Amino acid sequence: MLRRVAEFQAFLIIAAGLVAILGAFVLLARRVRRTGVGGGIMGPIDEIYRPAAHYVRQQTQAHGERTVPRSATGDRSGDTSAESVDRT
């Protein structure tokens, strides 16, 4: 009887360890997707085997570089609207 209990406990410990490792992988995958880490490593592989994913990554990166953050303080020194442009 004690042997069966010990075997069951060993099974539970192994199963809990497997669940913990898989859960850590899920959290790591979410973080990598959110932060974009790994694009440099997977870039050549995506370019060869998944050209559409490579193209989307390039377009997303280009859009991020094009976007100019707006000032939250109301500073208009970088504003190029019609009122602030001197056309003399």
C-alpha positions in Angstrom: 0.0 0.0 0.0 2.8 2.4 0.9 4.5 1.6 -2.4 1.5 2.7 -4.4 1.2 6.0 -2.5 4.9 6.7 -3.1 4.5 6.0 -6.8 1.5 8.3 -6.9 3.5 11.0 -5.1 6.4 10.6 -7.6 3.9 10.9 -10.5 2.4 14.1 -9.0 5.8 15.7 -8.5 6.9 14.9 -12.1 3.5 16.1 -13.5 3.7 19.3 -11.4 7.3 19.9 -12.7 6.2 19.4 -16.3 3.3 21.8 -15.8 5.6 24.4 -14.3 8.1 24.1 -17.2 5.4 24.4 -19.8 3.8 27.4 -18.0 7.2 29.1 -18.0 7.5 28.5 -21.7 4.1 30.1 -22.3 5.0 33.2 -20.2 8.4 33.4 -22.1 6.6 33.2 -25.5 4.2 36.0 -24.5 7.0 38.2 -23.4 9.0 37.6 -26.6 5.9 38.4 -28.7 5.2 41.5 -26.8 8.7 42.9 -26.7 9.8 41.7 -30.1 12.9 40.0 -28.8 14.2 37.3 -31.2 13.5 39.0 -34.4 17.2 39.3 -35.1 17.6 35.6 -34.6 14.6 34.5 -36.6 14.9 37.1 -39.3 17.0 35.0 -41.8 14.9 31.9 -41.1 11.6 33.9 -41.7 13.0 35.4 -44.8 13.7 32.0 -46.3 10.8 29.9 -45.0 8.1 32.5 -44.3 8.5 35.5 -46.6 5.1 36.9 -45.6 6.1 37.1 -41.9 9.5 38.6 -42.8 7.7 41.3 -44.9 5.3 42.1 -42.1 8.1 42.4 -39.6 9.9 44.8 -42.0 6.8 46.9 -42.4 6.2 47.1 -38.7 9.7 48.1 -38.0 9.6 50.8 -40.7 6.4 52.1 -39.4 7.8 52.3 -35.9 10.8 54.3 -37.2 8.6 56.7 -39.2 6.3 57.5 -36.3 7.3 60.7 -34.4 6.1 60.8 -30.8 4.1 63.8 -29.9 5.0 66.0 -27.0 2.7 65.7 -24.0 3.6 69.1 -22.7 2.1 71.1 -25.5 5.5 72.1 -26.9 5.0 73.2 -30.5 8.7 73.6 -31.5 8.5 70.5 -33.8 5.1 71.4 -35.1 4.8 71.8 -38.9 1.2 72.8 -39.1 0.0 75.7 -41.2 0.0 78.2 -38.3 3.6 77.5 -37.2 5.3 77.3 -40.6 6.9 80.6 -41.8 6.4 80.9 -45.6 8.4 84.0 -46.3 
